[in-house]
C-alpha cells in the first residue's frame, strides 16, 4: 500500500462507509492517519466498522445519516466538523439499486428512489461540505460514479446508469466552481466489484464469466478503487481536477 504522509491528520468524510467499497475506504484512510467520519444510514454496520477502527488505535466515528435528506446531511456534517475540527476530504461512496428493471417496466417511484440515492445524495453532501472544504488547505471531493454512468450495460439499471452519469457531470461543475478555492473534484467510475454483496448474488461460474470479459481477467476488488481515492486525496494529485477516472481493468476504454 502506497503511503501518503500528508493525509495524516486530515479529516475525511466517507458516505456509504458501513460496507463494501466505503468500508474499505474508511479502513485505508484511517491507516494513513486520517480522522475518518463514517457516514451511512446503516447504524449497526457503521458503528461496527467504526468500533473496529478505534480498536486498532485509529481515529474514527460513525454518523447516522440519510444522504437523501437535506436536514440529516446538514446535521451530520455539523457533527463531523464539531468532532474533528474541520473537513478536508469528502468521498461519496453511497449509492446503488436493488431492482433490475428496464425503462418500460420501471415505476416512476423506483426511478426517483434510485436517482435520489445516487445523484441527489451526492449533490446534498457536496453542497453541505463546500463551506467547510473552503477552510481546508487541501480540499478534495471524490465522487464514486460507475461504469454504468460511462456506457450502457445490460446488467445494470437504467435509473442507476443515468444517475451515475449525472454524478460525473455534477463533479465537473464542482471542479469548475471550486478550483479557485483550491478544492479539486474528481470522480471514479468502478466496474462491478467483488464485494461480499456482489459475491453473494452470483455463483463462482457467473463471476468467472464476468471476469472473462475484462482484459485483466478478474473482477475488481474494493482496494483497487480505494487506491485511486487515496491518490486523488493526496498532494500528488493536487493538479488533477474534473477528471472521471475509469477503474475497470480495461473493460471499457475511452
N, C-alpha and C positions, 0 to 999 in steps of 0.2 A: 504494500500500500504506500503510495506517494505521501510524503509529509509536507504540510503547508504550515509552517510555524506562525505565519501571520493570522491564521484562523484561531489561534489560541486566545481566548478571552472575548472573542466576538460573539454576539448574540444572534442565534439562528432560530427562526420560527419555521416549523415544518408542518404543513397541513397533511392530513391522511397518515399521520405518523404512528398510528396504532397497529398497523400491519403492513405486509408486503414491502414495496419499494420504500415507502415512507419510514417504516420502522428501521430498515437497514440504513437509510439516510441518517436517521436520528443517532444510531449507534456509531456510525463512521464520523459524523461531525463532532460528536462527543469525544471520540477517540483523538481528534485533532486538538482537543482542549477548548472547544466552543461551549458556551452556555446554550443548551438546547431546550426550546419550548415546543412541546408536542401538542399539536392542535388537532383534535379529532372529536367526532360525535360518539365514538365507541368508548365509553368511560372505562369499563373493566379492562379492556385490552390496552388502552392508552396508559392507564395507571400501572399496569403490569410492566409495560415496556419502560416507562419512566423509573419505576422502582428498581428494575434490573440495572439500569444505567447508574442510578445513585449507589446501588450496592457495589458497583465496580469503581466507585470513587469519582464518577463523572458528575457534572453539573447539569441537571435535567429536571423538568417539571411538566406535568400534564395539565392542559387547559381544555375543559369540556366546551366544545364549540360546534354549532351548526353553521357551516360556512355559507349556506344559502340564506341565512337570516342576518340582516344587517346589524340589528341590536346585539345579537350574540357575538358576531365578529368584533364589533367595537368594544364590547365588554372584555372579551378575551385579550385583545391586543393591549388594552389599557392595563390589564393584569400582567401581561408579559413585560411591558416596559417598567411597571412598578417593581416586579420581582427581580429583573436583571439590569435595570438602569438604562435601557435603550433597545435599539434594534438595528442590526447591521445587514442581515441576510433573510430574505423570505423565499422559501421553497414551497411551491404549490404542488403537492403530490395527490391531494384528494381528488377523486373522480371515479368514473366507471359507469356501468349499466348492468341491469340484471335480466333483461328480456331481449331475445333475438327476434326482432320483427322487421319486416320490410316496410317501406313507406306506406303502402296501401293498407297494411294491417295495423299500423301503429295509431293508437288513440292519441288525440291531442294532449291528453293529460300525461301520457307516457313521454311524449316528446318534450313537454315543458319540464317534467321532472328531471330528465337527463340533461337538458340544457342548463337548468338551474344549478345542478350539482357541479357540472363540469365547466361552464362558462360564467354564469352569474357568480358562483362561489369564488372563482379566480379573480373576477373583477372586484368583488367586495373586499377580499383580503388585500389585494394590491392597493386599492383606493385607501383603505384604512391604514396600511403600512406606510404610505408615502410620507406623511409628515414626520414620522419617526426616522425613516431612512434618510431624509434630508439632513438630519442631525448627525448622521454617521460619516466617518471619513472614507468609508469604502462600501457604500450601499450597493446591494445586489438583489435583483429579483430573478428567480429561476422558476419558470413555469413548465410543468410537465404536460406536453401535448400527447400525440400518439402518431404512429404510422398511419392510423385511420384518418388523421387530420391532414395527411400529406397525399394520400392516394385512396382508391376505393378497394375495400376488402369485402369479399362475400361473407366472411365470418365475423363481421362487425355490425354494429348498429348504426343506421343512417343518422340518427339523432346524435349519437356519440361522435361519429366522424365529423358531423357539421359543427358540433360544439368545440371539438379539439382543433378544427381548422380556425375557428373563431379565437381560440386561445393564442394561436400563432400570430394572428393579425393584431390582437389586443397587445401582445408582447411588443410588436413593432411600434405601436403607438406609445407604449410606455418608454421604450428606448429613445424615441424621438423627443418626447416631452421631458424626460428626466435626465437625459445626458448632460444638460447644462448644470445640473446639481451633482454631478459626479456619481450618478447612480446608473448602473448598467442593468438592462433587462434582456434576458435571453430565454429561449425555450429548448426543451429536449423532446424529441419525438421517438419514444421507445417502440420496439416491436413487442409482440407477445412475449411475456417474461415468465420464467418458470418460478412463480411464487407458489406457496402452498395452496392458494385458492385455485390457481390455474392447473396445477398438478392434480388436484382432487377432481377436477371436472373432465379430465382426459385420461385415456388409457396410455400405457407406455408406447403402444403401437401408434396411437394418434400423435403423441409427442415426437416420435421418430419420423413420422410422415411430415409433420410441420418443419422439423429440423432439416429435412432433405431439401426443402425449398430455399434454404439460406446458404449462401456461399461458404460460410464458416461451419456449416453443418451442425449447428447446435442452437437451441433457444437461448435467449439472453437470460442471465442471472441478474437479480437486483443490483448486485455490486457493479455490474457493467454501467448502469445508469448513474449510480451514486458516484463512481469515479469521475464521470463528466460533471456532475454537480459540484464536487469538491474543487475541480479545476476552475469552473466558471466562477465560483465564490472566491477564489484565490487572487492574489495580486498578479499572478502570471497571466490572467485573463482580463486585466483591467481595461484593455482596449477592444475587447470583444463586446459588441453591443448590437442588439436587434437581430441576432442570429437564431435560426432554428437548426439545432444540431441533431442530425439523424443518427440514432444509435440502434442500428438494426442488422448488423452483421453483413450488410451488402444486399439485403433482401430487396430494397428499393433504393435506387440511386438517382440523384438529381444533379 
